[in-house]
Each structure stands twice: as C-alpha cells, then as structure tokens.
C-alpha cells in the first residue's frame, strides 16, 4: 500500500515563511536559483552543493504548527479550522475546496496575510 505524503508548502509560501523567520527543521528546501522544485534538505544530502540561496520547504502541517507555536496564533488557527462537509471542505469564510490539503494550504495563506498586516 502506498502511503500518502503530507503536502509541502508552495515556493511562494516558503518565501513568506522565511521572511517571518521560519526555522523549524524541514526535510526539504527550495534552491531559489534553480527550477523551483523542492529538493531534499541540506542536512539530508550534505554532499550536494547548492549554488544559490535556499529556502526551507516544510510541510503545510509543520508550517501551521510553527505559526501556532512561534507566532502565538492559536485562537486564529482554531477560528479558521477546516471542517468536513458532505463532499467538500470549508474554511470559516465558507470557501469550498476539493480536499483537506487544499483547505489547509489556503488557511496557511490567510495566516501569512494576517502576519503581514501585523507587521505594517
């Protein structure tokens, strides 16, 4: 049986997380001068030299945990918790998603936007 992998953040989400100081141990990273694909992290493959800057590429779940833990956004994350409906998933604003992973990614985008507004 093939196990389903946790989804990784997008390159744009990874860059936004980096701006806020994301520093949890992520298994993957993006080579910013490369093709935009996530690669095994530097600690996993130390013999590979990355010629450009890199950005950590965590799973969406780890990024959400980091926001809860490090940015003290427990209440906001709880208020926007993804709920199951009969065929689709929804966030608090009732936006429809095809699956739970897409809803979690949208939640991450919303939380990053809130953090950006706090810094203005």
Secondary structure as UniProt FT lines:
FT   HELIX           11..19
FT   TURN            20..21
FT   STRAND          28..31
FT   TURN            32..35
FT   STRAND          38..40
FT   TURN            42..44
FT   TURN            46..47
FT   STRAND          54..57
FT   HELIX           60..70
FT   HELIX           74..79
FT   STRAND          83..84
FT   STRAND          89..90
FT   TURN            92..93
FT   STRAND          96..97
FT   HELIX           100..119
//
